Amino acid sequence: MTTEHAYTDTSTPLGSLQDELADIIETFIHLGVQVHDFQGTEEAKTGLSNNINKVITQLQSLSSKDDLKDISIPLEIINYIEDGRNPDVYTREFVEVVRKVNQYLNGKSAAFEQFRNLLGDKIKQEFPELESEVESIKRKTAI
């Protein structure tokens, strides 16, 4: 039983990986239900055996994909998941940190720009003969 995952773009290696992992998780869920409800009948043994073989095949297929070898998952995310935490929360926290750092650096950049302009104006007042050099430096360092 394969579920279609509308939220993934299977044309990319990462989307394909996400789709395959979702299928493996679904098979594990079915296995868990089968083990929990296992009654020892031949039919139950066959179903359990089929699902175990299906998981093995899916994992072998996943590990043999060449286009997934270049995908690396940061260790922090793996540790985050192993601690039982949601990776979406990690992503949200990461985006917030990047946003804060970006705001800080933009503020710093604006401050340096103001300082450059103020310093250039003062140099032009004290040394009028350097006006062309100051303007050249301002143009070259404009953000």
C-alpha positions as CSV (number, residue, x, y, z in Angstrom):
1,M,0.0,0.0,0.0
2,T,1.8,3.1,-1.3
3,T,0.6,6.5,-0.3
4,E,1.1,9.5,-2.6
5,H,2.9,12.3,-0.9
6,A,1.7,15.5,-2.5
7,Y,4.0,17.7,-0.4
8,T,7.2,16.3,-2.0
9,D,8.8,17.1,-5.3
10,T,10.0,13.6,-6.4
11,S,12.0,15.1,-9.3
12,T,14.7,16.1,-6.8
13,P,16.9,13.6,-5.0
14,L,15.8,15.0,-1.6
15,G,12.2,14.8,-2.6
16,S,12.6,11.2,-3.7
17,L,14.4,10.4,-0.4
18,Q,11.6,11.9,1.6
19,D,9.0,9.9,-0.4
20,E,10.9,6.6,0.1
21,L,11.4,7.2,3.8
22,A,7.7,7.9,4.2
23,D,7.0,4.5,2.5
24,I,9.5,2.8,4.8
25,I,7.9,4.4,7.9
26,E,4.5,3.3,6.7
27,T,5.8,-0.3,6.3
28,F,7.3,-0.2,9.8
29,I,3.9,1.0,11.2
30,H,2.2,-2.0,9.4
31,L,4.9,-4.3,10.9
32,G,4.3,-2.9,14.4
33,V,0.5,-3.5,14.1
34,Q,1.2,-7.1,12.8
35,V,3.6,-7.9,15.6
36,H,1.2,-6.4,18.2
37,D,-1.7,-8.5,16.8
38,F,0.3,-11.6,16.0
39,Q,-1.7,-14.7,16.5
40,G,0.7,-17.3,15.3
41,T,-1.4,-18.6,12.3
42,E,0.2,-19.4,9.0
43,E,-1.5,-16.4,7.4
44,A,-0.1,-14.1,10.1
45,K,3.4,-15.6,9.7
46,T,3.2,-15.1,5.9
47,G,2.0,-11.5,6.2
48,L,4.7,-10.7,8.8
49,S,7.4,-12.4,6.6
50,N,6.2,-10.4,3.5
51,N,6.4,-7.1,5.4
52,I,9.8,-7.9,6.8
53,N,11.0,-8.7,3.3
54,K,9.4,-5.5,2.0
55,V,11.3,-3.4,4.5
56,I,14.6,-5.2,3.7
57,T,14.0,-4.5,0.0
58,Q,13.1,-0.9,0.6
59,L,16.2,-0.3,2.7
60,Q,18.4,-2.1,0.2
61,S,16.9,0.1,-2.6
62,L,17.5,3.2,-0.5
63,S,21.1,2.4,0.3
64,S,22.0,1.6,-3.3
65,K,20.9,4.9,-4.8
66,D,23.8,6.9,-6.2
67,D,22.0,10.2,-6.4
68,L,21.5,10.2,-2.6
69,K,25.2,9.7,-1.8
70,D,25.8,13.5,-2.1
71,I,23.0,14.4,0.4
72,S,24.5,15.0,3.8
73,I,22.4,15.5,6.9
74,P,24.0,17.6,9.6
75,L,24.8,15.8,12.8
76,E,22.9,18.3,14.8
77,I,19.7,17.3,13.1
78,I,20.3,13.6,13.6
79,N,21.0,14.2,17.3
80,Y,17.9,16.4,17.5
81,I,15.7,13.7,16.1
82,E,17.4,11.0,18.3
83,D,16.5,13.1,21.3
84,G,12.9,12.7,20.2
85,R,12.5,16.3,19.0
86,N,10.7,17.5,15.9
87,P,13.1,18.5,13.1
88,D,10.6,21.2,12.0
89,V,11.2,22.9,15.3
90,Y,14.9,22.7,14.6
91,T,14.3,24.3,11.2
92,R,12.2,27.1,12.7
93,E,14.8,27.8,15.4
94,F,17.6,27.8,12.8
95,V,15.7,30.3,10.7
96,E,15.1,32.6,13.7
97,V,18.8,32.6,14.6
98,V,19.7,33.3,11.0
99,R,17.2,36.2,10.9
100,K,18.6,37.7,14.1
101,V,22.2,37.4,12.8
102,N,21.2,38.9,9.5
103,Q,19.5,41.9,11.2
104,Y,22.6,42.4,13.4
105,L,24.9,42.3,10.4
106,N,22.7,44.6,8.4
107,G,22.7,47.1,11.3
108,K,26.5,46.8,11.5
109,S,26.8,47.4,7.7
110,A,24.6,50.5,7.9
111,A,26.6,51.8,10.8
112,F,29.9,51.4,8.8
113,E,28.3,53.1,5.8
114,Q,27.3,56.1,7.9
115,F,30.8,56.2,9.5
116,R,32.4,56.0,6.0
117,N,30.2,58.9,4.8
118,L,30.9,61.0,7.9
119,L,34.6,60.3,7.8
120,G,34.7,61.1,4.1
121,D,32.9,64.4,4.6
122,K,35.3,65.4,7.4
123,I,38.3,64.5,5.4
124,K,37.0,66.6,2.5
125,Q,36.5,69.6,4.8
126,E,40.0,69.4,6.2
127,F,41.7,68.3,3.0
128,P,39.8,69.6,0.0
129,E,42.5,68.4,-2.4
130,L,41.5,64.8,-1.5
131,E,37.9,65.1,-2.5
132,S,38.2,63.0,-5.7
133,E,40.0,60.2,-3.8
134,V,37.3,60.2,-1.1
135,E,34.5,60.1,-3.6
136,S,36.3,57.2,-5.4
137,I,36.6,55.3,-2.2
138,K,32.9,55.9,-1.4
139,R,31.9,54.6,-4.9
140,K,34.1,51.5,-4.5
141,T,32.8,50.7,-1.0
142,A,29.1,51.4,-1.7
143,I,26.9,48.5,-0.6
